[in-house]
Amino acid sequence: MASRAKEVRETLGSESPFPSKNWQAVTYYPFAPLAATTNVDSKARSIYEKHLNALLAGTVDLNTGLRMMAEETQKMIDEQPNP
């Protein structure tokens, strides 16, 4: 098993446009743990998706879409009851 992992690490990036880079550095340190989820994550995700769809459809420009995401998410967070 360890030899297979070593083989994968050695071939990492070999088909990249930059094969001479030190691709083994990607796996030198362990990855950081995932962030903990909160009670507003799913609501924020739905807000992001709504505005991302508008961006992809071309109905709003990038700055407007990002501003609308931020404002609507902040409003949703502010409306959450404090524990």
C-alpha positions, 0 to 999 in steps of 0.5 A, a space after each residue: 500500500 505504501 509503495 502505491 502511495 509513493 508511486 502516486 506522489 511521484 507521478 503527481 503533476 507529470 502531465 501538467 503544463 509545468 512538469 518540472 515544478 516540485 509537485 511532491 511539495 503538495 503532499 509534504 504537509 498533511 491537509 488542514 482539517 475541514 472547517 466545522 459547519 454552522 447552523 447557517 451554512 445551508 442557508 448561505 449555500 442556497 443564497 450563493 447558488 441563487 446569485 451564482 445562477 444569475 451570474 452564469 446566466 449573465 443577468 447580473 455582472 460579477 461585482 453586483 452578484 458578489 455584492 448581492 451575495 454578501 448583503 443577503 447572507 449578512 442579512 440572513 446572519 443578522 436575523 438569526 437568534 443569538 444563543 
